[in-house]
């Protein structure tokens, strides 16, 4: 994901790839008992996209966005597959 975020406009499939990558993180987290997933230092150009994916809890320091958090549940993974 870091490679894609360096220049999100360079790869026309960036949103598709990011959706797959974040879904993978969420699935692995839920299956291993994690209750949240956090995207640290998200690219500013992709903030709205991540928020649309459910990463709605913004972690800030000063005015800067340090990360985005999403709550996970095992039921979420089971019903979406």
Secondary structure, DSSP 8 states (H G I E B T S, - for coil): -HHHHHTTTT-TTHHHHHHHHHHHHHHHHHHTT-SEEEEET--GGGHHHHHHTT--EEEEETTEEEEEEEE--HHHHHHH-
